[in-house]
Amino acid sequence: MAQQKPKKPQKPKRLNLSSRNHWKNILKDIDKKAVPVHVLEKLLVYLKDGTTVVVDIKQLLSQGHDADLIQEHIEDRLKELDMYIDDVDYFIDIDSVEATVQPQTNKLLNKL
């Protein structure tokens, strides 16, 4: 009877969520309407008449405006102007997301 070699245990694969490309891949599948305003860079609102409105959220936050008030105002305005809006592009600040999520991810993964 031939002896079988014991299988080498496979090294666990390391999950590297800190690199910018990994975050980009994760973020492209998220429903941006559910993203907190403090991790958004800007919004581009495309109106049906061809006008593009830029909402520079990062600048508003850097000027000291409250993130919750900004989010509430944007949600209200988007609902109010819905009939005039063709599309909205959300631009996420990847560095902000990483700074917010990475510590929690590390804490969770350390428990595994």
Secondary structure as UniProt FT lines:
FT   HELIX           20..27
FT   TURN            28..29
FT   HELIX           32..34
FT   HELIX           37..39
FT   STRAND          40..47
FT   TURN            48..49
FT   STRAND          52..55
FT   HELIX           57..62
FT   TURN            63..64
FT   HELIX           67..80
FT   HELIX           82..84
FT   STRAND          85..92
FT   HELIX           94..110
//
